């Protein structure tokens, strides 16, 4: 639920055209990598994934999403605690109002 909520929030605030904004699994064209090198993300942690999408969107790159399903977690728990959730929310808002 945390991941879905984070994706909904970042998608809504930033106008991103992909459903899963927090996935770390991406395939990028060379030109997209060059764009990210020229305009490096300033965030860290989970929000870094969202910022890379936003930078690419702002620079005119088209995004295509290929859905995939994770298997249910058999052991352990989420790494997202209250501090990470708060940092993500503040980070997304910071991205929205930052100039790129």
Buried (B, 14 or more C-beta within 10 A) or exposed (E): EBBEEBBEBBBEBBEBEBEBBBBEEEEEEEEBEEBBEEBEBBBEEBBBBBBBBBBBBBBEBEEEEEEEEEEEEEEEEEEBEEEBBEBBBEBBBEBEEEEE
